[in-house]
């Protein structure tokens, strides 16, 4: 039991550091990317060709070893048949669970662990600006 408690304390301590959250974000991204790559029957070479880079670099990305720019993340997501969506969550709120299958079926995402989720989306490109605001009930 002491070993488990020690591991729990170590994990809680790690969660207080930025480096923990950076590594978690990279790992979450690479797992989602890998799932898309597999579901679309793409090889690492296919992805590398689509984004104009080397296969070893793509392998590094899929291992979660690369520190990516948002531009590269967008390219990788699109090359695997997806799109990049970023959000910032309140640190004190429980994590929301989104089912990507609901998004593909045209359903609204269902947050869990919170009474309400507000989605604000703003996008600007080529002198144009788009904005959307939606409040979703749990």
N, CA, C and O of each residue as an XYZ file, in Angstrom:
552
protein
N       0.812     -1.194      0.000
C       0.000      0.000      0.000
C       0.861      1.266      0.000
O       0.482      2.270     -0.603
N       2.012      1.226      0.669
C       2.886      2.390      0.710
C       3.413      2.725     -0.675
O       3.571      3.898     -1.012
N       3.686      1.704     -1.480
C       4.184      1.915     -2.835
C       3.130      2.640     -3.674
O       3.456      3.573     -4.407
N       1.880      2.217     -3.570
C       0.794      2.841     -4.321
C       0.615      4.288     -3.873
O       0.438      5.178     -4.705
N       0.660      4.525     -2.576
C       0.541      5.891     -2.065
C       1.687      6.761     -2.563
O       1.487      7.927     -2.904
N       2.883      6.192     -2.604
C       4.050      6.940     -3.099
C       3.884      7.296     -4.565
O       4.227      8.404     -4.978
N       3.365      6.378     -5.350
C       3.152      6.631     -6.777
C       2.077      7.699     -6.963
O       2.219      8.587     -7.804
N       1.010      7.613     -6.183
C      -0.053      8.613     -6.260
C       0.493     10.004     -5.931
O       0.180     10.974     -6.622
N       1.311     10.102     -4.872
C       1.890     11.391     -4.489
C       2.820     11.918     -5.578
O       2.836     13.117     -5.859
N       3.586     11.030     -6.183
C       4.490     11.420     -7.261
C       3.698     11.956     -8.450
O       4.070     12.973     -9.035
N       2.611     11.278     -8.809
C       1.770     11.712     -9.917
C       1.131     13.063     -9.616
O       1.129     13.949    -10.470
N       0.595     13.226     -8.422
C      -0.021     14.501     -8.049
C       1.006     15.631     -8.075
O       0.696     16.752     -8.479
N       2.211     15.334     -7.649
C       3.286     16.319     -7.677
C       3.645     16.682     -9.121
O       3.862     17.852     -9.437
N       3.705     15.674     -9.989
C       4.026     15.902    -11.403
C       2.975     16.773    -12.067
O       3.301     17.609    -12.911
N       1.707     16.584    -11.690
C       0.617     17.341    -12.299
C       0.693     18.837    -11.992
O      -0.016     19.633    -12.607
N       1.534     19.214    -11.061
C       1.714     20.625    -10.728
C       2.717     21.306    -11.655
O       2.899     22.521    -11.586
N       3.362     20.535    -12.514
C       4.394     21.093    -13.388
C       3.876     21.261    -14.815
O       3.025     20.502    -15.279
N       4.405     22.263    -15.490
C       4.058     22.469    -16.899
C       4.541     21.311    -17.756
O       3.866     20.920    -18.709
N       5.702     20.759    -17.429
C       6.258     19.691    -18.262
C       5.343     18.462    -18.299
O       5.266     17.786    -19.325
N       4.651     18.165    -17.198
C       3.700     17.056    -17.190
C       2.611     17.307    -18.227
O       2.289     16.420    -19.017
N       2.040     18.513    -18.229
C       0.931     18.841    -19.121
C       1.382     18.943    -20.572
O       0.610     18.638    -21.481
N       2.622     19.369    -20.799
C       3.166     19.390    -22.162
C       3.263     17.966    -22.695
O       2.825     17.681    -23.810
N       3.837     17.080    -21.896
C       3.978     15.687    -22.333
C       2.628     15.014    -22.519
O       2.447     14.227    -23.448
N       1.677     15.319    -21.638
C       0.331     14.750    -21.771
C      -0.329     15.216    -23.066
O      -0.944     14.416    -23.772
N      -0.204     16.509    -23.383
C      -0.792     17.039    -24.616
C      -0.170     16.387    -25.844
O      -0.875     16.048    -26.794
N       1.156     16.210    -25.828
C       1.822     15.567    -26.967
C       1.371     14.122    -27.109
O       1.131     13.646    -28.219
N       1.259     13.436    -26.003
C       0.831     12.040    -26.036
C      -0.626     11.918    -26.488
O      -0.944     11.066    -27.317
N      -1.509     12.758    -25.954
C      -2.915     12.736    -26.362
C      -3.039     12.989    -27.871
O      -3.803     12.313    -28.561
N      -2.284     13.965    -28.368
C      -2.323     14.280    -29.800
C      -1.825     13.102    -30.628
O      -2.452     12.734    -31.622
N      -0.712     12.513    -30.231
C      -0.150     11.406    -31.021
C      -1.059     10.177    -30.992
O      -1.135      9.454    -31.985
N      -1.743      9.927    -29.890
C      -2.682      8.795    -29.816
C      -3.867      9.041    -30.746
O      -4.269      8.147    -31.490
N      -4.428     10.248    -30.706
C      -5.552     10.569    -31.586
C      -5.132     10.482    -33.054
O      -5.883      9.991    -33.897
N      -3.934     10.959    -33.344
C      -3.403     10.912    -34.702
C      -3.217      9.468    -35.164
O      -3.550      9.119    -36.296
N      -2.686      8.644    -34.281
C      -2.487      7.230    -34.608
C      -3.821      6.540    -34.876
O      -3.922      5.733    -35.801
N      -4.835      6.843    -34.088
C      -6.155      6.251    -34.309
C      -6.713      6.640    -35.680
O      -7.269      5.799    -36.387
N      -6.563      7.905    -36.052
C      -7.014      8.351    -37.372
C      -6.213      7.682    -38.479
O      -6.773      7.231    -39.478
N      -4.902      7.622    -38.296
C      -4.036      7.019    -39.318
C      -4.456      5.580    -39.576
O      -4.606      5.166    -40.726
N      -4.643      4.828    -38.517
C      -5.040      3.424    -38.663
C      -6.423      3.277    -39.272
O      -6.637      2.429    -40.138
N      -7.364      4.101    -38.823
C      -8.733      3.964    -39.349
C      -8.815      4.325    -40.826
O      -9.732      3.890    -41.522
N      -7.868      5.114    -41.302
C      -7.828      5.479    -42.721
C      -6.792      4.684    -43.508
O      -6.480      5.014    -44.652
N      -6.255      3.620    -42.877
C      -5.304      2.713    -43.538
C      -4.118      3.437    -44.173
O      -3.743      3.162    -45.312
N      -3.538      4.363    -43.419
C      -2.385      5.115    -43.908
C      -1.117      4.620    -43.231
O      -1.119      4.299    -42.043
N      -0.043      4.563    -43.993
C       1.262      4.232    -43.412
C       1.938      5.534    -42.979
O       1.495      6.624    -43.341
N       3.009      5.409    -42.204
C       3.776      6.600    -41.826
C       4.318      7.278    -43.083
O       4.378      8.505    -43.163
N       4.710      6.468    -44.055
C       5.227      7.013    -45.311
C       4.140      7.818    -46.021
O       4.421      8.887    -46.562
N       2.894      7.314    -46.026
C       1.781      8.050    -46.639
C       1.620      9.424    -45.988
O       1.473     10.435    -46.675
N       1.649      9.446    -44.660
C       1.484     10.709    -43.927
C       2.649     11.645    -44.233
O       2.444     12.837    -44.465
N       3.866     11.114    -44.235
C       5.047     11.933    -44.527
C       4.948     12.557    -45.911
O       5.258     13.735    -46.092
N       4.520     11.770    -46.878
C       4.372     12.280    -48.247
C       3.334     13.393    -48.297
O       3.549     14.412    -48.954
N       2.217     13.208    -47.611
C       1.146     14.206    -47.632
C       1.573     15.543    -47.032
O       1.122     16.596    -47.484
N       2.439     15.511    -46.019
C       2.844     16.782    -45.399
C       4.221     17.250    -45.861
O       4.715     18.283    -45.409
N       4.837     16.486    -46.764
C       6.118     16.905    -47.337
C       7.282     16.821    -46.382
O       8.109     17.731    -46.331
N       7.362     15.736    -45.616
C       8.468     15.556    -44.682
C       8.950     14.112    -44.739
O       8.469     13.325    -45.554
N       9.890     13.768    -43.884
C      10.474     12.426    -43.909
C       9.684     11.445    -43.043
O       8.997     11.834    -42.099
N       9.800     10.180    -43.388
C       9.138      9.136    -42.604
C       9.703      9.068    -41.178
O       8.927      8.902    -40.238
N      11.038      9.193    -40.979
C      11.536      9.177    -39.596
C      10.955     10.301    -38.730
O      10.709     10.102    -37.540
N      10.735     11.479    -39.322
C      10.122     12.571    -38.556
C       8.698     12.204    -38.151
O       8.297     12.440    -37.012
N       7.941     11.635    -39.070
C       6.561     11.244    -38.780
C       6.539     10.162    -37.703
O       5.679     10.184    -36.822
N       7.469      9.227    -37.765
C       7.572      8.191    -36.728
C       7.811      8.838    -35.367
O       7.211      8.433    -34.371
N       8.679      9.835    -35.324
C       8.963     10.564    -34.076
C       7.701     11.247    -33.554
O       7.443     11.245    -32.351
N       6.923     11.825    -34.455
C       5.671     12.481    -34.065
C       4.717     11.469    -33.453
O       4.119     11.727    -32.408
N       4.571     10.318    -34.101
C       3.622      9.316    -33.629
C       4.062      8.672    -32.316
O       3.237      8.100    -31.603
N       5.335      8.755    -31.993
C       5.814      8.280    -30.693
C       5.566      9.319    -29.607
O       5.712      9.025    -28.420
N       5.193     10.532    -30.004
C       4.979     11.606    -29.032
C       6.267     12.302    -28.662
O       6.334     12.976    -27.634
N       7.301     12.150    -29.488
C       8.618     12.711    -29.182
C       8.880     14.085    -29.803
O       9.954     14.653    -29.606
N       7.929     14.614    -30.537
C       8.168     15.876    -31.239
C       7.437     17.018    -30.541
O       6.329     16.850    -30.032
N       8.079     18.174    -30.529
C       7.454     19.388    -30.015
C       6.904     20.125    -31.233
O       7.662     20.748    -31.977
N       5.597     20.056    -31.436
C       4.973     20.487    -32.680
C       4.428     21.905    -32.622
O       3.989     22.385    -31.577
N       4.469     22.565    -33.785
C       3.776     23.840    -33.916
C       2.306     23.537    -34.230
O       1.968     22.430    -34.648
N       1.457     24.512    -34.029
C       0.049     24.324    -34.377
C      -0.076     24.079    -35.880
O      -0.904     23.274    -36.307
N       0.732     24.762    -36.680
C       0.697     24.557    -38.131
C       0.972     23.093    -38.485
O       0.271     22.512    -39.313
N       1.986     22.500    -37.862
C       2.310     21.105    -38.130
C       1.201     20.182    -37.635
O       0.877     19.192    -38.291
N       0.623     20.501    -36.489
C      -0.479     19.693    -35.968
C      -1.668     19.709    -36.935
O      -2.301     18.677    -37.155
N      -1.969     20.871    -37.507
C      -3.051     20.976    -38.485
C      -2.738     20.114    -39.705
O      -3.595     19.367    -40.178
N      -1.513     20.216    -40.213
C      -1.117     19.430    -41.388
C      -1.233     17.936    -41.111
O      -1.750     17.186    -41.940
N      -0.757     17.507    -39.954
C      -0.816     16.087    -39.605
C      -2.262     15.611    -39.459
O      -2.619     14.538    -39.943
N      -3.082     16.408    -38.795
C      -4.488     16.032    -38.620
C      -5.175     15.905    -39.972
O      -5.889     14.934    -40.219
N      -4.965     16.874    -40.839
C      -5.590     16.840    -42.160
C      -5.054     15.678    -43.002
O      -5.805     15.055    -43.751
N      -3.769     15.393    -42.880
C      -3.173     14.298    -43.657
C      -3.726     12.936    -43.251
O      -3.719     11.993    -44.042
N      -4.201     12.840    -42.024
C      -4.752     11.559    -41.548
C      -6.276     11.519    -41.620
O      -6.898     10.569    -41.144
N      -6.878     12.551    -42.215
C      -8.324     12.562    -42.388
C      -9.081     13.251    -41.280
O     -10.288     13.054    -41.138
N      -8.396     14.053    -40.494
C      -9.051     14.743    -39.384
C      -8.885     16.237    -39.474
O      -8.491     16.775    -40.509
N      -9.189     16.902    -38.382
C      -8.960     18.335    -38.253
C      -8.550     18.609    -36.810
O      -8.945     17.885    -35.896
N      -7.776     19.632    -36.617
C      -7.313     19.988    -35.282
C      -8.327     20.890    -34.613
O      -8.779     21.877    -35.194
N      -8.682     20.546    -33.384
C      -9.537     21.385    -32.558
C      -8.868     21.527    -31.202
O      -8.579     20.528    -30.543
N      -8.622     22.752    -30.784
C      -7.987     23.024    -29.498
C      -8.995     23.656    -28.560
O      -9.902     24.364    -28.996
N      -8.833     23.399    -27.271
C      -9.649     24.087    -26.281
C      -8.858     24.221    -24.996
O      -7.916     23.470    -24.742
N      -9.254     25.178    -24.203
C      -8.650     25.379    -22.887
C      -9.741     25.131    -21.864
O     -10.830     25.698    -21.955
N      -9.451     24.291    -20.900
C     -10.424     23.938    -19.875
C     -10.051     24.597    -18.557
O      -8.873     24.814    -18.275
N     -11.046     24.912    -17.761
C     -10.825     25.427    -16.416
C     -10.113     24.334    -15.620
O     -10.589     23.200    -15.562
N      -8.994     24.665    -15.016
C      -8.184     23.669    -14.303
C      -8.932     23.034    -13.137
O      -8.629     21.905    -12.750
N      -9.903     23.746    -12.573
C     -10.621     23.197    -11.425
C     -11.825     22.345    -11.831
O     -12.410     21.659    -10.994
N     -12.191     22.388    -13.102
C     -13.351     21.616    -13.570
C     -12.924     20.188    -13.902
O     -11.790     19.958    -14.324
N     -13.829     19.231    -13.712
C     -13.498     17.858    -14.100
C     -13.323     17.777    -15.616
O     -13.922     18.558    -16.354
N     -12.511     16.842    -16.074
C     -12.300     16.734    -17.521
C     -13.589     16.376    -18.250
O     -14.403     15.596    -17.755
N     -13.762     16.955    -19.427
C     -14.919     16.628    -20.259
C     -14.544     15.461    -21.156
O     -13.412     15.376    -21.633
N     -15.485     14.569    -21.383
C     -15.259     13.442    -22.285
C     -16.087     13.668    -23.537
O     -17.309     13.804    -23.466
N     -15.430     13.708    -24.669
C     -16.117     13.930    -25.939
C     -16.033     12.654    -26.742
O     -14.985     12.012    -26.807
N     -17.125     12.300    -27.341
C     -17.154     11.116    -28.190
C     -17.060     11.580    -29.631
O     -18.019     12.130    -30.171
N     -15.909     11.362    -30.258
C     -15.671     11.826    -31.619
C     -16.687     11.245    -32.594
O     -16.971     11.857    -33.624
N     -17.240     10.074    -32.285
C     -18.245      9.482    -33.170
C     -19.490     10.348    -33.220
O     -20.143     10.424    -34.261
N     -19.835     11.003    -32.117
C     -20.981     11.900    -32.113
C     -20.758     13.078    -33.056
O     -21.681     13.507    -33.749
N     -19.532     13.600    -33.081
C     -19.235     14.723    -33.959
C     -19.386     14.315    -35.420
O     -19.900     15.083    -36.233
N     -18.936     13.101    -35.754
C     -19.030     12.629    -37.135
C     -20.477     12.376    -37.548
O     -20.805     12.492    -38.729
N     -21.327     12.040    -36.623
C     -22.734     11.790    -36.941
C     -23.563     13.069    -36.937
O     -24.772     13.032    -37.169
N     -22.912     14.198    -36.674
C     -23.635     15.455    -36.667
C     -24.320     15.769    -35.350
O     -25.090     16.725    -35.271
N     -24.055     14.982    -34.312
C     -24.631     15.258    -33.004
C     -23.765     16.265    -32.269
O     -22.577     16.411    -32.557
N     -24.371     16.951    -31.322
C     -23.604     17.865    -30.488
C     -22.784     17.057    -29.490
O     -23.244     16.023    -29.006
N     -21.562     17.522    -29.173
C     -20.766     16.812    -28.182
C     -21.427     16.853    -26.815
O     -22.098     17.823    -26.461
N     -21.226     15.773    -26.045
C     -21.810     15.687    -24.712
C     -20.716     15.805    -23.670
O     -19.899     14.892    -23.549
N     -20.666     16.901    -22.905
C     -19.685     16.973    -21.838
C     -20.106     16.079    -20.679
O     -21.294     15.841    -20.460
N     -19.124     15.591    -19.946
C     -19.442     14.828    -18.743
C     -18.729     15.467    -17.579
O     -17.646     16.030    -17.736
N     -19.332     15.381    -16.413
C     -18.697     15.895    -15.213
C     -18.901     17.383    -14.982
O     -18.370     17.929    -14.015
N     -19.645     18.041    -15.832
C     -19.910     19.458    -15.641
C     -21.384     19.720    -15.939
O     -21.995     19.005    -16.735
N     -21.951     20.732    -15.309
C     -23.365     21.000    -15.515
C     -23.616     21.708    -16.837
O     -24.719     21.645    -17.380
N     -22.600     22.377    -17.352
C     -22.805     23.141    -18.575
C     -21.454     23.391    -19.231
O     -20.446     23.567    -18.548
N     -21.443     23.405    -20.539
C     -20.233     23.710    -21.284
C     -20.552     24.823    -22.262
O     -21.577     24.776    -22.943
N     -19.697     25.811    -22.339
C     -19.869     26.887    -23.292
C     -18.751     26.766    -24.312
O     -17.576     26.653    -23.963
N     -19.136     26.793    -25.568
C     -18.155     26.699    -26.642
C     -18.109     28.038    -27.356
O     -19.130     28.520    -27.847
N     -16.941     28.633    -27.413
C     -16.714     29.859    -28.168
C     -15.690     29.542    -29.236
O     -14.608     29.038    -28.935
N     -16.019     29.831    -30.461
C     -15.098     29.562    -31.561
C     -14.907     30.849    -32.337
O     -15.877     31.490    -32.742
N     -13.670     31.221    -32.539
C     -13.358     32.371    -33.375
C     -12.275     31.957    -34.343
O     -11.332     31.251    -33.986
N     -12.425     32.409    -35.577
C     -11.463     32.054    -36.602
C     -11.320     33.243    -37.534
O     -12.315     33.844    -37.941
N     -10.092     33.579    -37.869
C      -9.856     34.671    -38.805
C      -8.851     34.216    -39.853
O      -7.835     33.598    -39.538
N      -9.153     34.532    -41.090
C      -8.228     34.207    -42.179
C      -8.529     35.112    -43.359
O      -9.688     35.409    -43.652
N      -7.491     35.538    -44.021
C      -7.624     36.351    -45.230
C      -8.569     37.538    -45.043
O      -9.379     37.836    -45.920
N      -8.463     38.201    -43.917
C      -9.268     39.385    -43.665
C     -10.714     39.113    -43.259
O     -11.476     40.055    -43.038
N     -11.105     37.843    -43.159
C     -12.466     37.502    -42.751
C     -12.449     36.983    -41.327
O     -11.438     36.451    -40.869
N     -13.558     37.133    -40.628
C     -13.646     36.710    -39.231
C     -14.950     35.958    -39.028
O     -16.010     36.415    -39.457
N     -14.875     34.804    -38.373
C     -16.054     34.012    -38.045
C     -16.077     33.803    -36.542
O     -15.029     33.639    -35.917
N     -17.255     33.807    -35.967
C     -17.384     33.563    -34.531
C     -18.662     32.791    -34.276
O     -19.668     32.986    -34.957
N     -18.612     31.917    -33.292
C     -19.803     31.152    -32.898
C     -19.771     30.990    -31.395
O     -18.701     30.914    -30.791
N     -20.935     30.936    -30.798
C     -21.067     30.763    -29.352
C     -22.225     29.803    -29.123
O     -23.320     30.007    -29.648
N     -21.987     28.777    -28.354
C     -23.047     27.817    -28.078
C     -22.932     27.328    -26.650
O     -21.835     27.037    -26.173
N     -24.055     27.238    -25.970
C     -24.105     26.724    -24.607
C     -24.742     25.345    -24.670
O     -25.849     25.180    -25.183
N     -24.030     24.364    -24.142
C     -24.513     22.985    -24.157
C     -24.824     22.546    -22.737
O     -24.028     22.783    -21.828
N     -25.943     21.926    -22.537
C     -26.283     21.369    -21.229
C     -25.687     19.981    -21.120
O     -25.508     19.290    -22.123
N     -25.381     19.577    -19.899
C     -24.795     18.254    -19.691
C     -25.834     17.190    -19.904
O     -25.536     16.003    -19.775
